[in-house]
């Protein structure tokens, strides 16, 4: 049986990424692994799913595909208790919010889209 294990983000700014995921979103830091030319930083998403942040020693350049580009990873979605309160918290920390809190009746949730410090799109939803 297949099940998700981890989601990986190549970071552009480790300090901002750790602050965002660890302090602002409150994810529990699990472990750090030094792989020589890069380091892995793990955070708990659920009992069986981790977020893996990778910091490389060398710069591989930047690629920013358009959100409508086909064949790419688009975003990671988190469930949260209060989209509006999270939106205010993220705004107070200077996080880029791509949308304001919005109801999506066809999907029975309220959501926001934001960018993490690496430009990765995240969605936060409160299901009805």
Rosetta blueprint (number, residue, H / E / L):
1 X L
2 X L
3 X L
4 X L
5 X L
6 X E
7 X E
8 X E
9 X E
10 X E
11 X L
12 X L
13 X L
14 X H
15 X H
16 X H
17 X H
18 X H
19 X H
20 X H
21 X H
22 X H
23 X H
24 X H
25 X L
26 X L
27 X L
28 X E
29 X E
30 X E
31 X E
32 X E
33 X E
34 X E
35 X L
36 X L
37 X L
38 X E
39 X E
40 X E
41 X E
42 X E
43 X E
44 X E
45 X L
46 X L
47 X L
48 X L
49 X L
50 X E
51 X E
52 X E
53 X E
54 X E
55 X E
56 X E
57 X L
58 X L
59 X L
60 X L
61 X L
62 X L
63 X L
64 X L
65 X L
66 X L
67 X L
68 X L
69 X L
70 X L
71 X L
72 X L
73 X L
74 X L
75 X E
76 X E
77 X E
78 X E
79 X E
80 X L
81 X L
82 X L
83 X H
84 X H
85 X H
86 X H
87 X H
88 X H
89 X H
90 X H
91 X H
92 X H
93 X L
94 X L
95 X L
96 X L
97 X E
98 X L
99 X L
100 X L
101 X L
102 X E
103 X E
104 X E
105 X H
106 X H
107 X H
108 X L
109 X E
110 X E
111 X E
112 X E
113 X E
114 X E
115 X E
116 X L
117 X L
118 X L
119 X L
120 X L
121 X E
122 X E
123 X E
124 X E
125 X E
126 X E
127 X E
128 X L
